[in-house]
Amino acid sequence: MNPRRKQRLFIASLLFLGLAAGAALILTALDENIDFFYSPTEILHGKKETGLKPKIGQRLRIGGMVKEGSVVRSEKDLNVTFALQTNGDVVYVTFDGILPDLFREGQGIVAQGHLRSPNKVEAFEVLAKHDEEYMPPEIAEAMKGIKHEKPQYTAEQLETLEQKKSY
Amino acid sequence: MLPEIGHFALILSLFFTVALAIFPMWGAQKNIPALIALARPLVWGYFVLASISLFCLSWAFYHNDFSVVYVAKNSNSMLPWYYRLSAVWGAHEGSLLLWIWILALWTAGVALFSRKLKKSDVARVLAVLGFVSIGFLLFTLITSNPFERTLPYFPIDGRDLNPLLQDFGLIIHPPMLYMGYVGFSVAFAFAISALISGRMDSSWARWARPWTLLAWGFLTAGIALGSWWAYYELGWGGWWFWDPVENASFMPWLAGTALIHSLAVTEKRNAFKSWTLLLAISAFSLSLLGTFLVRSGILVSVHAFASEPERGIFILGYLIVVIGGALTLYALRANTLVSSHRYKLFSREVLLFCNNVLLVVALAVVLLGTLLPLVHKELGLGSISIGEPFFNKLFSYLYIPFALILAFAPLIRWKQDKIQRVKKDILLGAVATVFTLALCYFTYSIDNPWTLVGVGLALWVAIMTFVELKSNKQIAKLPMSHWGMVFGHLGFAVMVIGIAMTTFGSVERDVRMKAGDQVELSGFTFTFESIEQVQGPNYSSHLADFTVQGGDKTYELHAEKRFYPVQKSVMTEAGIDDGLMRDLYVALGEQIDDDYWGVRVYVKPYVRWIWLGSIFMCIAAVFCIADRRYRHVLSWRSSADKATSQA
């Protein structure tokens, strides 16, 4: 091989190695750091796209409405527990720290943390919406889900309703 | 009346930009001097009209004209006058108008300072800028008109500016950022013009370089201001969150950084031509992508204004036209630009290319981390978010080869060099670095390996920069652009030291406190002295006094919790004692009961260095632009004028 070709081969293999190493690094880093978003309904009954339930200990994001009257604070430190709900399903979130300014009962928030038991999330970060008009799209979507499913009648009840109407 | 004039001026400027996009370009292609000569008058017209438009909106804000919907939504008669003016870009419609005005400003700048350039080339550049403007003008006029009226029934008072934006940092952050974003359109226009004409030599790079440097400097300042603002205004003491919108501004910055270095090679060695063009196209495309991400409202972010889907679709279409068109043109024409220059494996060209590749990989990481959640969701796989550790980890890895190369690349000669020639200098630098790092290690007892890596390599960069400076024979005679490089690289080192020291050395605690309580934190005693109710111009507030005792000094900090009644929102104003070596940071959290408050207490070492480093980089950009060889290029007088004035 002439020296010029040798050099080219060297550069090309170096580039290839670099690319492969880079891609491997990126993929592993990605794998470790993807957090799935769940609504309380999805934590209890599985994700609506895939039907998968989160595993205990999994890191995840949860978004929902803070249930009125559910915020309980510790007497001694900053520990706080509150209930998040969508579609009538409730998941409890504990958090040790300062809640954001816009955290209020009855409003949408997103929390990031680990699932500790089937209906309990230990959060390390709580995010609230940023102003009166703005709602995190994820919550907006979760709430849309509620609207679709809100009629809590069973098929039979609906039938009786229909029959009543037709009288 | 004035809002209508503003609206009309905006419509009229659309006609000017359409004419600007068509006639001068046509003239340049067909070589018709009359059409080429139209370029400048059209630009003046566009600039004047855009200015009138911006002035009319500012006037409406200044005089509390709540018959304008946009003013009513984003201002209030109680708002101080400076915030009333900055409220112009406080939301979607107005920030677009600012964007348009800044684009007009850059276009006018190019028209003014390019009299030495070949007339047909200027015409092409201005025409491309005109084309870019059309999209934004149409977008504003069709989907987001800031001059819409509420007549005949208008509100007595406005709904106030988002309190987050009522702050000095936010008065200047958006204009700076937009100057950077939009500034890359000039490099983009130069690139497109080169592709169309098929001519791209070192004089082309000499033209494009100062404009790119200026845009890069503004973008650096804009991002740094945003980070500084987040640090003291969001009340949680962070300076970078890898928030998608931050990423949206960071991506053009990375591309821009690669571009200014690649342009240097193109100017000095007439090489890397097609790579430079691709970077110029990318930098502006990423600015547009950033705008799309922010304005279409598909992101969860502080910056996401209430948005409508048609806006997203419009920008997406525009994005496809501009980026798709530019890349197609690139694919068709880039092969006509041959870089004749040859260089060996160990040369400055190759080292610069390596750092360019690393910057582009960093860019790809940010792009992946920002877009993957969107793609994932659109594919129906559910919402995901990508955690900060993803970015932090990959940037830490990329930083190592980047800093290693950056430090000694300026010592290496163009074209071909031998390691023997610089061995002594590199050895000297390495010894000095190890020595200084050991000194830091023992003074600060740094125990985190990543801090050591971060600080060590930053010292390596800084020390090698000085070594390189010393290796020049006559330091006083170095050109300004050389000083620009020195400052830019020192700024990078300073910033990384700040990042490494703050990330691993900060002590942060959230505590439950009442007046009179004390808390100890890394050698400082924070005392919560008192809290009282205070009334501001458009808010009421709880003002807490803290004293901090450290060593034999006492500092006073005032942390505030403000309530803005019009928007019913609560804001945190952190109390900060800033210093070169450490910041003391106190922020009020929520009021837990009558006496107790949640309080954040932080000691953040070296956090100021992050912004100090950015200031260095901005100075670097100014130095580079001030270089002699651009003064000649950027003269606003044409060569004919000069001839007569000399005569």
Interface residues (C-beta under 8 A of the other chain):
Chain A: Q7 I11 G22 L25 I26 A29 L30 E32 N33 I34 D35 F36 F37 K47 K48 E49 T50 R59 R61 R73 K76 D77 L78 D96 G97 I98 L99 D101 L102 F103 V110 Q112 H130 D131 E132 E133 Y134 P136 P137 E138 E141
Chain B: N162 L164 G235 G297 I298 V300 V302 A304 F305 A306 L345 V361 V365 L368 G369 L372 G380 L381 G382 S383 I384 S385 I386 G387 E388 P389 F390 K393 L394 Y397 D510 V511 R512 K561 Q567 K568 S569 V570 M571 T572 G589 E590 I592 G598 V599 R600
